[in-house]
Amino acid sequence: QVPLVESGGGLVRTGDSLTLSCTASGRTLSRYHMAWFRQAPGKEREFLTSSNWIGSNVYSVTYAASVKGRFAIARNNAENTLFLEMNSLQVESTAVYYCAASSSRLTEVSYEVDYWGQGTQITVSS
């Protein structure tokens, strides 16, 4: 098991920025393929971005079109933490945000997640 724990969610206003964190205890995340997803009320879980391990400390990053240019994924391997920096949040960004880890590559069109976090709620008010 890789217990993933997200943090940093909350209530913000339209146009605000927020950074989420995802950590794991007892397992090093640096060699996992990692991603962020979100699930809005009444909607399916949506892929946002992934950081796929290529080798050593090299990663390949991809973004969904809906967040490209506004969201950024990053890792701090020394702190065993995955981040999601979000800018220009909109009301439609309201959702539960999840981090995910996998031994397989994670992309928007193909993902087999081994471990999910419990999620953190972000609510954006106008």
N, C-alpha and C positions, 0 to 999 in steps of 0.2 A: 504494500500500500504506500502511496505517496500522498499524505494528507496535505492538500493545497488549501491555503487560507488567504482569501482576498480581504483587502481593507481599503478604506479611503472613500467609500461611497457616502452619499448624503443628499441633502436638499440644496440645490443651487438655482440660479436664475439664468434666463436666456442670455447667451453670450459669455457666460462664465467658463473658466477652465477648471479642470480637476485631474488629479493623478491617482490612479489605482495601483495598488501593490499586490503581489501574489508571492507568498513564501511557502516553503516546505520544510518540515522538520524531519531529520533522519534520512534524507535523500538529497543528493546533489542534482540540481536542475540543469546544470550547464550542458549535459549531454542529452537532454530530452528536447524533442520538438515541442514548442510551446505556442499557445494561441490564446486569444481573447474572443469571447462570444458575448452576446447579450440576448435577452428574451424579454420582449415587451408584453404587456398584458394582452392575452388573446391571440398572440402571434407565436410562430415557431422560433426556435433558437436560431440566431443569425451569426454567421462568421464575421468577425471584424478584421482581424490581423493575425499573422503568424510569424514566428521566429524559428526557422528550421535549422537544426544543427547540421553543419557541413563537415566540420572537423576542427580540432584544436579549439580556438575561440572564434571561429568564423561561422557566421549565421546568414541565412538567406531570409529576407523579410518580404512579406506580401501584405497588401491591404485590399479590403473590399472597396469598391468604387464609392460607396456611400460615406466612407470615412477618410478616404485618401486625401491627404493635405491638411486634415484637421486633427487626426489621431496619430500617435507615434508609439510604437512598441520598443521597449529597451530592456536590457538585462544588466544586472550587476551581479556577476558571478561570485565576487568576493563576499557579497551579502546574501547570495543564494536567493535572489529576488528578481521577479519579472515585473515590469511596470507598463502601464498604459497611460500615456499623457493625452488628455482630451482637451481640445480647444473649441471655442465657438459652439458650446452645447446648445441644443435646441429642445423644445418641448418634446419632440418626437424621439429624443435621445433617452427619454425616461424608460428604464428597464432594469432588470437584474443583470448584472455583469458577472461573467464567469471566466476564470482562467482554466486552462486545460493543458494536460501534458500527455505526450504520446511517444512511443518508440518508433512510430511511423510518421512520415511527413504529413503536415497539416496544411491543407490548402482550402480555398473557398469551395472548390468542387469535389474535394475528396478528403475526408478526415475520419479517422478511427481513433477516438480519444480513449486513452487508457484510464486517465484520472481527471476528475472534475473537482473544482472547488465548490464550496457551498453557496457562493454567489454573494454579491454585495449590491444593495439597491441604490440606484441613482434616480432622483426625481428632479426634473427641471421645470421650474415654474416660469410663467410669462410675466 
